[in-house]
Amino acid sequence: MKRIENHPILTFKRGKKIKFYFEGKEMWGYEGDTIASALVANGVKVFRESIKLHRPRGFYCAIGNCSSCLMTVDGVPNIRTCITPLKEGMHIERIKGKGALHYED
């Protein structure tokens, strides 16, 4: 896993180890991770492709303002993975093309 283990100023309190699935592959993260941070820790660098030129897009703003981290989470498209907490058993997939619209009632 690719995580910051030691930092001169910050301390990291790691929660319980939890399993999730990225494009069908079993991966591990920790309670307190966002989906995006857990993916990066598992070596995932490409979160989606640009719509027109199909260039890779990765973890960018980390505050929910851009669209680089949008993915489908448990069947719901366009989830901002950089601000969404990781949960046990989540199924996460990259969005292909423009993706789908999702409306909540």
ZIQUITA-V776416 format. One record per run of one state. SS is the DSSP state (a for helix, b for strand, c for the rest). FROM is the first residue (numbers start at 0). TO is the last residue. Records with the same first field share a line. If there is no record, write none. Layout:
SS->FROM-TO + FROM-TO
//
This chain:
c->0-15 + 22-23 + 30-32 + 41-46 + 49-54 + 57-68 + 73-74 + 80-83 + 85-89 + 94-104
b->16-21 + 24-29 + 33-33 + 47-48 + 55-56 + 69-72 + 75-79 + 84-84 + 90-93
a->34-40
//
